[in-house]
């Protein structure tokens, strides 16, 4: 099993957005340089008050550059993960299907194949199972009973 840091390195190495990631790196370096110039410029003045005011602002500026860099990389990571999930023909949220919330209630329980006894009802109403949802016409349902109820309602209307 790969560690989160190793997986993140894999994502960033095979990014679909290398130009955006390069832009983030260049912008960060320029931001840090601007903070350093700002801090050193305060020493050129003769006022000790300027040093006491400008140096903490330069440090704050450097922290903001770091935060914006991390946020931008997270955005690119999310996009790359989503694209790679769909490229493997899986949902990017598929890993959530095994996560449980406090109390043991599944957050997103994976659907199981319908029972053979349900196949007759599904065929009668034109309902299919796509591996995740029960589909009737353009509608998708988590539960077969909901799909059957709607299909019966539609057959009564026509």
N, CA, C and O of each residue as an XYZ file, in Angstrom:
632
protein
N       0.849     -1.184      0.000
C       0.000      0.000      0.000
C       0.890      1.240      0.000
O       1.841      1.323      0.777
N       0.588      2.186     -0.854
C       1.402      3.392     -0.935
C       0.975      4.384      0.137
O      -0.189      4.437      0.533
N       1.930      5.157      0.591
C       1.639      6.180      1.585
C       0.991      7.372      0.886
O       1.136      7.536     -0.325
N       0.275      8.205      1.646
C      -0.323      9.398      1.024
C       0.713     10.298      0.357
O       0.450     10.864     -0.704
N       1.884     10.434      0.968
C       2.923     11.290      0.382
C       3.432     10.700     -0.935
O       3.693     11.435     -1.887
N       3.570      9.382     -0.988
C       4.023      8.733     -2.227
C       2.959      8.864     -3.314
O       3.279      9.113     -4.476
N       1.696      8.695     -2.935
C       0.605      8.832     -3.907
C       0.544     10.260     -4.444
O       0.324     10.469     -5.637
N       0.737     11.235     -3.567
C       0.734     12.633     -3.991
C       1.885     12.911     -4.951
O       1.720     13.656     -5.918
N       3.031     12.327     -4.696
C       4.179     12.482     -5.604
C       3.869     11.881     -6.968
O       4.236     12.451     -7.996
N       3.187     10.716     -6.984
C       2.792     10.090     -8.255
C       1.841     10.994     -9.030
O       1.989     11.175    -10.239
N       0.865     11.559     -8.326
C      -0.121     12.443     -8.969
C       0.579     13.647     -9.576
O       0.317     14.020    -10.719
N       1.466     14.248     -8.806
C       2.142     15.462     -9.287
C       3.122     15.159    -10.409
O       3.336     16.003    -11.279
N       3.725     13.963    -10.409
C       4.671     13.602    -11.470
C       3.963     13.351    -12.795
O       4.534     13.582    -13.861
N       2.715     12.876    -12.732
C       1.989     12.573    -13.968
C       0.832     13.545    -14.183
O      -0.222     13.162    -14.690
N       1.029     14.779    -13.803
C      -0.023     15.791    -13.868
C      -0.473     16.091    -15.292
O       0.322     16.077    -16.232
N      -1.752     16.360    -15.426
C      -2.303     16.818    -16.705
C      -2.106     18.326    -16.856
O      -2.396     18.891    -17.910
N      -1.619     18.966    -15.814
C      -1.481     20.420    -15.804
C      -0.050     20.846    -15.446
O       0.141     21.576    -14.473
N       0.943     20.412    -16.199
C       2.314     20.782    -15.841
C       2.572     22.282    -15.966
O       3.351     22.837    -15.191
N       1.934     22.943    -16.923
C       2.149     24.389    -17.087
C       1.591     25.142    -15.878
O       2.205     26.095    -15.399
N       0.424     24.711    -15.388
C      -0.162     25.360    -14.211
C       0.729     25.143    -12.987
O       0.945     26.060    -12.195
N       1.240     23.926    -12.842
C       2.124     23.642    -11.702
C       3.419     24.458    -11.796
O       3.935     24.920    -10.778
N       3.943     24.635    -13.009
C       5.142     25.456    -13.187
C       4.839     26.916    -12.860
O       5.650     27.601    -12.235
N       3.674     27.384    -13.284
C       3.257     28.751    -12.967
C       3.187     28.952    -11.455
O       3.605     29.993    -10.948
N       2.663     27.965    -10.735
C       2.584     28.041     -9.271
C       3.987     28.152     -8.681
O       4.228     28.978     -7.800
N       4.920     27.315     -9.168
C       6.283     27.344     -8.642
C       6.951     28.699     -8.899
O       7.568     29.275     -8.003
N       6.822     29.200    -10.133
C       7.450     30.483    -10.482
C       6.831     31.622     -9.678
O       7.538     32.498     -9.180
N       5.513     31.602     -9.556
C       4.828     32.646     -8.777
C       5.258     32.614     -7.320
O       5.416     33.664     -6.697
N       5.446     31.430     -6.777
C       5.877     31.305     -5.385
C       7.274     31.871     -5.190
O       7.526     32.608     -4.237
N       8.179     31.527     -6.093
C       9.548     32.044     -5.986
C       9.544     33.568     -6.083
O      10.219     34.247     -5.310
N       8.783     34.097     -7.034
C       8.697     35.554     -7.175
C       8.080     36.192     -5.929
O       8.500     37.269     -5.505
N       7.083     35.525     -5.347
C       6.467     36.037     -4.122
C       7.449     36.078     -2.964
O       7.497     37.057     -2.220
N       8.248     34.995     -2.807
C       9.254     34.971     -1.744
C      10.326     36.031     -1.973
O      10.784     36.672     -1.027
N      10.725     36.215     -3.233
C      11.720     37.254     -3.543
C      11.184     38.645     -3.219
O      11.909     39.486     -2.689
N       9.916     38.884     -3.537
C       9.318     40.189     -3.234
C       9.288     40.424     -1.723
O       9.538     41.539     -1.266
N       8.990     39.393     -0.957
C       8.982     39.529      0.508
C      10.382     39.842      1.030
O      10.553     40.688      1.907
N      11.380     39.150      0.481
C      12.761     39.388      0.912
C      13.211     40.800      0.559
O      13.835     41.472      1.381
N      12.906     41.257     -0.644
C      13.267     42.622     -1.052
C      12.582     43.638     -0.151
O      13.188     44.630      0.255
N      11.325     43.386      0.158
C      10.549     44.257      1.034
C      11.211     44.366      2.405
O      11.343     45.459      2.955
N      11.629     43.210      2.957
C      12.266     43.199      4.273
C      13.625     43.896      4.238
O      13.930     44.698      5.121
N      14.441     43.599      3.227
C      15.766     44.225      3.147
C      15.678     45.720      2.865
O      16.548     46.480      3.290
N      14.657     46.143      2.166
C      14.481     47.568      1.884
C      14.223     48.346      3.175
O      14.573     49.522      3.275
N      13.621     47.698      4.148
C      13.357     48.394      5.417
C      14.654     48.713      6.158
O      14.717     49.679      6.920
N      15.694     47.896      5.933
C      16.974     48.148      6.588
C      17.717     49.316      5.939
O      18.607     49.904      6.555
N      17.358     49.652      4.708
C      18.010     50.764      4.011
C      17.591     52.098      4.616
O      18.348     53.067      4.576
N      16.390     52.146      5.176
C      15.926     53.371      5.821
C      16.618     53.546      7.155
O      17.212     52.610      7.691
N      16.538     54.737      7.676
C      17.215     55.013      8.937
C      16.280     54.917     10.124
O      16.705     55.090     11.266
N      15.028     54.647      9.870
C      14.043     54.608     10.945
C      13.923     53.201     11.523
O      13.612     52.260     10.794
N      14.170     53.047     12.836
C      14.004     51.727     13.456
C      12.531     51.300     13.476
O      12.225     50.108     13.507
N      11.629     52.274     13.458
C      10.198     51.964     13.426
C       9.814     51.258     12.130
O       8.952     50.379     12.118
N      10.473     51.661     11.031
C      10.178     51.033      9.742
C      10.585     49.569      9.758
O       9.883     48.715      9.216
N      11.729     49.282     10.385
C      12.193     47.895     10.474
C      11.210     47.071     11.302
O      10.850     45.958     10.918
N      10.776     47.619     12.440
C       9.858     46.889     13.316
C       8.491     46.667     12.678
O       7.783     45.731     13.047
N       8.119     47.504     11.740
C       6.836     47.352     11.067
C       6.946     46.502      9.809
O       6.107     45.634      9.571
N       7.969     46.744      9.007
C       8.068     46.112      7.694
C       8.515     44.648      7.779
O       8.007     43.821      7.023
N       9.427     44.310      8.654
C       9.910     42.926      8.740
C       8.775     41.958      9.114
O       8.643     40.919      8.467
N       7.948     42.258     10.131
C       6.824     41.348     10.402
C       5.836     41.260      9.223
O       5.261     40.201      8.968
N       5.647     42.376      8.510
C       4.772     42.332      7.334
C       5.374     41.462      6.238
O       4.643     40.757      5.542
N       6.678     41.498      6.076
C       7.349     40.657      5.084
C       7.212     39.178      5.462
O       7.015     38.326      4.596
N       7.318     38.884      6.750
C       7.136     37.501      7.212
C       5.701     37.043      6.959
O       5.478     35.918      6.512
N       4.739     37.901      7.241
C       3.335     37.584      6.969
C       3.104     37.362      5.476
O       2.371     36.458      5.075
N       3.733     38.188      4.674
C       3.637     38.054      3.217
C       4.177     36.693      2.775
O       3.571     36.032      1.930
N       5.310     36.270      3.337
C       5.896     34.973      2.980
C       4.968     33.829      3.387
O       4.841     32.847      2.656
N       4.324     33.950      4.539
C       3.362     32.921      4.961
C       2.171     32.853      4.014
O       1.689     31.768      3.691
N       1.704     34.006      3.574
C       0.584     34.034      2.625
C       0.971     33.417      1.280
O       0.171     32.723      0.652
N       2.205     33.677      0.847
C       2.683     33.069     -0.397
C       2.661     31.542     -0.259
O       2.249     30.840     -1.182
N       3.099     31.040      0.878
C       3.110     29.588      1.122
C       1.694     29.009      1.107
O       1.459     27.956      0.515
N       0.760     29.690      1.754
C      -0.626     29.207      1.809
C      -1.254     29.209      0.416
O      -1.916     28.243      0.035
N      -1.055     30.269     -0.335
C      -1.620     30.344     -1.691
C      -0.999     29.271     -2.581
O      -1.689     28.679     -3.411
N       0.291     29.018     -2.416
C       0.950     27.968     -3.189
C       0.312     26.611     -2.876
O      -0.019     25.863     -3.796
N       0.136     26.286     -1.598
C      -0.453     25.002     -1.206
C      -1.887     24.872     -1.707
O      -2.288     23.804     -2.170
N      -2.656     25.945     -1.619
C      -4.040     25.907     -2.099
C      -4.078     25.681     -3.612
O      -4.919     24.930     -4.106
N      -3.194     26.312     -4.330
C      -3.151     26.145     -5.783
C      -2.751     24.724     -6.161
O      -3.312     24.142     -7.089
N      -1.780     24.169     -5.440
C      -1.379     22.786     -5.701
C      -2.499     21.811     -5.366
O      -2.680     20.813     -6.064
N      -3.253     22.089     -4.302
C      -4.395     21.229     -3.960
C      -5.434     21.241     -5.075
O      -6.008     20.202     -5.402
N      -5.674     22.396     -5.652
C      -6.619     22.502     -6.754
C      -6.168     21.636     -7.934
O      -6.968     20.901     -8.512
N      -4.902     21.727     -8.281
C      -4.368     20.910     -9.374
C      -4.407     19.425     -9.015
O      -4.696     18.588     -9.871
N      -4.116     19.091     -7.750
C      -4.164     17.691     -7.308
C      -5.580     17.131     -7.424
O      -5.769     15.994     -7.857
N      -6.562     17.923     -7.039
C      -7.961     17.488     -7.135
C      -8.330     17.233     -8.591
O      -8.949     16.218     -8.910
N      -7.953     18.147     -9.467
C      -8.256     17.978    -10.891
C      -7.568     16.740    -11.452
O      -8.190     15.964    -12.177
N      -6.302     16.548    -11.127
C      -5.577     15.382    -11.628
C      -6.154     14.074    -11.091
O      -6.256     13.093    -11.827
N      -6.529     14.055     -9.822
C      -7.112     12.850     -9.228
C      -8.456     12.527     -9.865
O      -8.758     11.362    -10.123
N      -9.253     13.538    -10.118
C     -10.551     13.329    -10.757
C     -10.367     12.767    -12.156
O     -11.047     11.816    -12.541
N      -9.453     13.349    -12.914
C      -9.203     12.886    -14.281
C      -8.674     11.464    -14.276
O      -9.120     10.642    -15.076
N      -7.732     11.154    -13.391
C      -7.175      9.801    -13.370
C      -8.225      8.790    -12.910
O      -8.211      7.641    -13.352
N      -9.141      9.208    -12.024
C     -10.217      8.307    -11.597
C     -11.146      7.973    -12.738
O     -11.537      6.817    -12.899
N     -11.506      8.961    -13.532
C     -12.383      8.698    -14.668
C     -11.646      7.974    -15.790
O     -12.261      7.230    -16.555
N     -10.334      8.186    -15.896
C      -9.560      7.473    -16.917
C      -9.536      5.976    -16.620
O      -9.491      5.164    -17.543
N      -9.566      5.604    -15.338
C      -9.621      4.192    -14.950
C     -11.057      3.681    -14.943
O     -11.318      2.544    -14.550
N     -11.988      4.530    -15.381
C     -13.410      4.191    -15.446
C     -13.972      3.905    -14.058
O     -14.849      3.057    -13.897
N     -13.463      4.618    -13.061
C     -13.996      4.516    -11.716
C     -14.318      5.904    -11.222
O     -13.745      6.891    -11.682
N     -15.215      5.972    -10.304
C     -15.563      7.252     -9.718
C     -14.454      7.702     -8.785
O     -13.919      6.877     -8.044
N     -14.083      8.990     -8.790
C     -13.075      9.479     -7.844
C     -13.534      9.323     -6.405
O     -12.713      9.334     -5.488
N     -14.836      9.178     -6.196
C     -15.366      9.026     -4.848
C     -15.499      7.568     -4.442
O     -16.023      7.279     -3.366
N     -15.038      6.639     -5.278
C     -15.189      5.221     -4.998
C     -14.501      4.830     -3.694
O     -14.966      3.931     -2.993
N     -13.399      5.496     -3.365
C     -12.706      5.152     -2.127
C     -13.538      5.504     -0.902
O     -13.299      4.959      0.176
N     -14.508      6.401     -1.043
C     -15.360      6.751      0.082
C     -16.330      5.635      0.434
O     -16.909      5.642      1.520
N     -16.516      4.680     -0.464
C     -17.491      3.639     -0.233
C     -17.089      2.721      0.913
O     -17.941      2.020      1.460
N     -15.825      2.708      1.287
C     -15.400      1.867      2.390
C     -15.206      2.657      3.680
O     -14.875      2.078      4.715
N     -15.406      3.956      3.629
C     -15.229      4.787      4.812
C     -16.498      4.769      5.639
O     -17.602      4.869      5.104
N     -16.336      4.643      6.940
C     -17.494      4.668      7.807
C     -17.435      5.898      8.700
O     -16.359      6.331      9.113
N     -18.604      6.454      8.992
C     -18.679      7.587      9.896
C     -18.791      7.069     11.314
O     -18.988      5.873     11.527
N     -18.667      7.955     12.279
C     -18.750      7.567     13.681
C     -20.066      6.853     13.939
O     -21.121      7.322     13.510
N     -20.018      5.756     14.617
C     -21.213      4.982     14.890
C     -21.335      3.781     13.976
O     -22.231      2.958     14.159
N     -20.445      3.660     12.984
C     -20.429      2.491     12.130
C     -21.396      2.521     10.973
O     -21.519      1.523     10.262
N     -22.092      3.630     10.752
C     -23.009      3.711      9.623
C     -22.206      4.010      8.369
O     -21.467      4.994      8.335
N     -22.336      3.180      7.334
C     -21.558      3.443      6.125
C     -21.914      4.781      5.512
O     -23.087      5.145      5.429
N     -20.896      5.516      5.081
C     -21.121      6.817      4.470
C     -21.680      6.654      3.062
O     -22.578      7.396      2.664
N     -21.166      5.701      2.315
C     -21.635      5.470      0.962
C     -21.538      3.976      0.683
O     -20.527      3.501      0.166
N     -22.562      3.255      1.018
C     -22.534      1.813      0.853
C     -22.588      1.452     -0.620
O     -23.386      2.000     -1.379
N     -21.738      0.533     -1.009
C     -21.713      0.093     -2.399
C     -22.914     -0.797     -2.663
O     -23.239     -1.674     -1.863
N     -23.567     -0.564     -3.790
C     -24.731     -1.359     -4.178
C     -24.276     -2.767     -4.535
O     -23.177     -2.967     -5.052
N     -25.131     -3.729     -4.254
C     -24.876     -5.105     -4.648
C     -25.780     -5.448     -5.823
O     -26.800     -4.796     -6.047
N     -25.401     -6.461     -6.557
C     -26.212     -6.896     -7.693
C     -27.603     -7.267     -7.198
O     -27.743     -7.810     -6.102
N     -28.629     -6.984     -7.989
C     -29.986     -7.341     -7.568
C     -30.149     -8.851     -7.462
O     -29.508     -9.621     -8.178
N     -31.016     -9.243     -6.558
C     -31.289    -10.666     -6.352
C     -32.009    -11.230     -7.582
O     -32.721    -10.503     -8.275
N     -31.820    -12.531     -7.852
C     -32.507    -13.138     -9.006
C     -34.022    -12.970     -8.944
O     -34.678    -12.871     -9.981
N     -34.577    -12.938     -7.740
C     -36.021    -12.769     -7.608
C     -36.467    -11.382     -8.061
O     -37.622    -11.199     -8.445
N     -35.568    -10.410     -8.019
C     -35.903     -9.050     -8.452
C     -35.809     -8.893     -9.969
O     -36.382     -7.962    -10.535
N     -35.100     -9.786    -10.616
C     -34.885     -9.671    -12.060
C     -36.200     -9.656    -12.844
O     -36.329     -8.938    -13.836
N     -37.169    -10.448    -12.397
C     -38.454    -10.494    -13.090
C     -39.155     -9.143    -13.016
O     -39.666     -8.652    -14.023
N     -39.183     -8.543    -11.832
C     -39.794     -7.213    -11.655
C     -39.062     -6.176    -12.493
O     -39.687     -5.322    -13.123
N     -37.732     -6.253    -12.499
C     -36.942     -5.289    -13.261
C     -37.248     -5.409    -14.749
O     -37.420     -4.401    -15.434
N     -37.315     -6.655    -15.255
C     -37.603     -6.871    -16.674
C     -39.008     -6.389    -17.021
O     -39.223     -5.806    -18.084
N     -39.947     -6.630    -16.137
C     -41.339     -6.233    -16.368
C     -41.460     -4.723    -16.556
O     -42.243     -4.258    -17.384
N     -40.691     -3.964    -15.793
C     -40.801     -2.496    -15.821
C     -39.708     -1.820    -16.645
O     -39.710     -0.597    -16.780
N     -38.787     -2.586    -17.190
C     -37.716     -1.992    -17.993
C     -36.673     -1.295    -17.141
O     -36.102     -0.283    -17.549
N     -36.429     -1.828    -15.977
C     -35.429     -1.264    -15.055
C     -34.139     -2.049    -15.230
O     -34.155     -3.274    -15.344
N     -33.028     -1.335    -15.250
C     -31.728     -2.002    -15.346
C     -30.849     -1.539    -14.188
O     -31.087     -0.489    -13.593
N     -29.845     -2.326    -13.884
C     -28.884     -2.004    -12.832
C     -27.547     -1.735    -13.495
O     -27.033     -2.599    -14.205
N     -26.963     -0.544    -13.279
C     -25.711     -0.180    -13.945
C     -24.463     -0.434    -13.106
O     -23.377      0.037    -13.442
N     -24.620     -1.171    -12.026
C     -23.488     -1.436    -11.141
C     -23.485     -0.545     -9.920
O     -22.863     -0.874     -8.910
N     -24.174      0.579    -10.000
C     -24.282      1.498     -8.869
C     -25.727      1.848     -8.558
O     -26.124      1.905     -7.394
N     -26.510      2.083     -9.602
C     -27.884      2.567     -9.435
C     -28.844      1.725    -10.257
O     -28.456      1.036    -11.200
N     -30.109      1.804     -9.867
C     -31.187      1.195    -10.637
C     -31.722      2.270    -11.579
O     -32.085      3.358    -11.133
N     -31.771      1.981    -12.854
C     -32.124      2.974    -13.855
C     -33.469      2.657    -14.497
O     -33.712      1.542    -14.960
N     -34.330      3.662    -14.511
C     -35.593      3.590    -15.236
C     -35.664      4.835    -16.099
O     -35.703      5.958    -15.597
N     -35.679      4.621    -17.389
C     -35.601      5.706    -18.374
C     -34.366      6.549    -18.062
O     -33.265      6.004    -17.989
N     -34.515      7.856    -17.877
C     -33.344      8.690    -17.588
C     -33.106      8.886    -16.092
O     -32.216      9.638    -15.693
N     -33.906      8.206    -15.265
C     -33.815      8.386    -13.818
C     -32.963      7.293    -13.191
O     -32.938      6.157    -13.663
N     -32.261      7.658    -12.113
C     -31.400      6.709    -11.394
C     -31.811      6.673     -9.938
O     -32.049      7.713     -9.325
N     -31.892      5.468     -9.382
C     -32.365      5.288     -8.008
C     -31.368      4.452     -7.212
O     -30.730      3.546     -7.747
N     -31.246      4.773     -5.922
C     -30.409      3.983     -5.028
C     -31.080      2.660     -4.677
O     -30.409      1.641     -4.509
N     -32.401      2.681     -4.567
C     -33.145      1.480     -4.161
C     -34.032      0.997     -5.300
O     -34.650      1.790     -6.010
N     -34.079     -0.310     -5.456
C     -34.912     -0.912     -6.484
C     -36.379     -0.599     -6.243
O     -37.127     -0.379     -7.195
N     -36.802     -0.576     -4.981
C     -38.209     -0.312     -4.669
C     -38.645      1.058     -5.168
O     -39.785      1.220     -5.604
N     -37.752      2.052     -5.112
C     -38.080      3.382     -5.618
C     -38.240      3.374     -7.136
O     -39.143      4.011     -7.679
N     -37.357      2.648     -7.812
C     -37.441      2.559     -9.273
C     -38.729      1.859     -9.694
O     -39.392      2.287    -10.639
N     -39.080      0.787     -8.995
C     -40.311      0.055     -9.310
C     -41.530      0.930     -9.054
O     -42.457      0.955     -9.864
N     -41.536      1.644     -7.939
C     -42.678      2.522     -7.623
C     -42.886      3.561     -8.709
O     -44.017      3.799     -9.134
N     -41.807      4.179     -9.160
C     -41.940      5.203    -10.185
C     -42.353      4.582    -11.520
O     -43.159      5.165    -12.247
N     -41.820      3.425    -11.846
C     -42.178      2.749    -13.092
C     -43.664      2.386    -13.083
O     -44.345      2.538    -14.097
N     -44.170      1.908    -11.945
C     -45.598      1.572    -11.841
C     -46.457      2.817    -11.961
O     -47.513      2.788    -12.594
N     -46.011      3.910    -11.355
C     -46.745      5.166    -11.460
C     -46.819      5.622    -12.918
O     -47.872      6.056    -13.387
N     -45.711      5.521    -13.619
C     -45.696      5.927    -15.031
C     -46.575      5.020    -15.887
O     -47.218      5.491    -16.825
N     -46.610      3.725    -15.575
C     -47.451      2.826    -16.378
C     -48.932      3.105    -16.134
O     -49.751      2.917    -17.034
N     -49.282      3.548    -14.934
C     -50.691      3.898    -14.641
C     -51.081      5.171    -15.368
O     -52.239      5.326    -15.756
N     -50.152      6.073    -15.558
C     -50.446      7.354    -16.221
C     -50.602      7.175    -17.735
O     -51.276      7.976    -18.383
N     -49.993      6.144    -18.296
C     -50.077      5.995    -19.757
C     -51.104      4.995    -20.204
O     -51.273      4.778    -21.404
